[in-house]
Amino acid sequence: MKLLRTATALLAATAATAAMAPGTTAAAAAPDTPREGAHALLPAHAPHPGHPQRAAAERQEAVEFFWYGCKHCAQFEQPLERWAARHRDDVVLRRVPAVWQGGPDEQRQLGHARLYYTLERLGAVDRLQAEVFRAVRERHEDLTTESGAAAWALAQGLDSAAFRAAWRSPEVDRLVADAPGRMARNRITEIPTVLVGSGRTSPTGAGGVERMPDAMDTLVEHR
């Protein structure tokens, strides 16, 4: 019941902060010390993260901000996939790689963002998302460079030439360059964070990674 009251109050809340001024930089908007599981549930009134695809009008978008190096994101991957499967008819799941500009992990996050967008361009995210988490979190593989990522991709059955072409493509360059701004525009201060409609949830806001799918259910029901 506490979760339901929290989510209901969330959806009724008005914006507490104004949108970023035109001159505000991503570095200024990002937290000084971004953390996993560090901040409470907040209303999601910031602009929607940009993405080349859009959901059909009758379906909602759930947008996950994540990082392959984040242990909470790794723990959330299977519950998120199960949740998305349950909501296949009414929700479209989008993912956005987390990059905190000026943060201690910025370069590693940029490399992981490039890997994600390369896999997305090749249509391989659904098949390989969990495997990337295992490679990074469990086997400590460096997938932030073209050579390392291409060798890993070849072992997963992807065409090496196609992978390298996608890795270097202007579209992937553009998406990676925009990743820090996407974080700032949506005021992401904790990962994983999932935006659903006008609300958001995170480990701290939901009371743990394992409770995030329940919070997301409530946000879908109270759109």
Rosetta blueprint (number, residue, H / E / L):
1 M L
2 K H
3 L H
4 L H
5 R H
6 T H
7 A H
8 T H
9 A H
10 L H
11 L H
12 A H
13 A L
14 T L
15 A L
16 A L
17 T L
18 A L
19 A L
20 M L
21 A L
22 P L
23 G L
24 T L
25 T L
26 A H
27 A H
28 A H
29 A H
30 A L
31 P L
32 D L
33 T L
34 P L
35 R E
36 E E
37 G L
38 A L
39 H L
40 A L
41 L L
42 L L
43 P L
44 A L
45 H L
46 A L
47 P L
48 H L
49 P L
50 G L
51 H L
52 P L
53 Q L
54 R L
55 A L
56 A L
57 A L
58 E L
59 R L
60 Q E
61 E E
62 A E
63 V E
64 E E
65 F E
66 F E
67 W L
68 Y L
69 G L
70 C L
71 K H
72 H H
73 C H
74 A H
75 Q H
76 F H
77 E H
78 Q H
79 P H
80 L H
81 E H
82 R H
83 W H
84 A H
85 A H
86 R H
87 H L
88 R L
89 D L
90 D L
91 V E
92 V E
93 L E
94 R E
95 R E
96 V E
97 P E
98 A L
99 V L
100 W L
101 Q L
102 G L
103 G L
104 P L
105 D L
106 E H
107 Q H
108 R H
109 Q H
110 L H
111 G H
112 H H
113 A H
114 R H
115 L H
116 Y H
117 Y H
118 T H
119 L H
120 E H
121 R H
122 L L
123 G L
124 A L
125 V H
126 D H
127 R H
128 L H
129 Q H
130 A H
131 E H
132 V H
133 F H
134 R H
135 A H
136 V H
137 R H
138 E H
139 R L
140 H L
141 E L
142 D L
143 L L
144 T L
145 T L
146 E H
147 S H
148 G H
149 A H
150 A H
151 A H
152 W H
153 A H
154 L H
155 A H
156 Q L
157 G L
158 L L
159 D L
160 S H
161 A H
162 A H
163 F H
164 R H
165 A H
166 A H
167 W H
168 R L
169 S L
170 P H
171 E H
172 V H
173 D H
174 R H
175 L H
176 V H
177 A H
178 D H
179 A H
180 P H
181 G H
182 R H
183 M H
184 A H
185 R H
186 N L
187 R L
188 I L
189 T L
190 E E
191 I E
192 P L
193 T E
194 V E
195 L E
196 V E
197 G L
198 S L
199 G E
200 R E
201 T E
202 S L
203 P H
204 T H
205 G H
206 A H
207 G L
208 G L
209 V H
210 E H
211 R H
212 M H
213 P H
214 D H
215 A H
216 M H
217 D H
218 T H
219 L H
220 V H
221 E H
222 H L
223 R L
